[in-house]
Amino acid sequence: MNAFPFSAVLFDCDGVLVDSEPITNGVLRDMLEERGWTLSSDECMRIFVGKAVKDEAALIEANTGSPVTSEWLQSFWTRRNERLTHELVEIPGAPAAIRALHATLGGKIACASGADRIKVEMQLRKIGVFDAFEGRIFSGHEMPRSKPAPDVYLAAAAALDVDPARCAVVEDTVTGATAGVAAGATVFGYSPGGLGHSGADALRAAGAVQIFTDMAQLPAVLAAWRGVPA
């Protein structure tokens, strides 16, 4: 039996572990419309998926004519969290994949998200996997730069005491894949189709070495990796 080819696995959260993007972007779309910027659900997803709303302040201000204040951001986070609390579901197969990889790697897994910590921890609790990541949760909001910069992945690798080159990163957006590649990790692209996830070709162009469509297959996909793009 071949040894597992990675020393750690670093997961994105939104769109990889939880199906949160339609909920979050629905709240954002409504709040932008309240400010006079009307977008369809599809347009809002295409513009904002994979990005922190606070990092898109200039774009929002340019299209609404209103400043993105700390009060407005807090209102967005509050309304978003209320809906997530009631509506959030897991990505099918994600909890089992997390448990399997946690066992394989002796706990050397982490969640490295561009979202704020309150949201990430709430979502991991909601799908019953917080204990698998406790103490190994990293938020782009707490880094000098968020994705597509590599900071959050570099912080996760350092905390696990693993060379980023020995880490697999699991991402579903171009923004996140770009961050993983910039960190020096091997990026695997989850692309099940539909809004909220970048397409397979876009993920490959961003540097993902392999695309998969079923989160339940992730442990096997990683175990089979031999350094040849597929």
Secondary structure, DSSP 8 states (H G I E B T S, - for coil): ----S-SEEEE--BTTTB--HHHHHHHHHHHHHHTT----HHHHHHHHTTS-GGGGHHHHHHHHSS---HHHHHHHHHHHHHHHHHH--B-TTHHHHHHHHHHHTTT-EEEEESS-HHHHHHHHHHTT-HHHHTT-EEEGGGSSS-TTSSHHHHHHHHHHT--GGGEEEEESSHHHHHHHHHHT-EEEEE--SSTTS--HHHHHHTT-SEEES-GGGHHHHHHT--S---
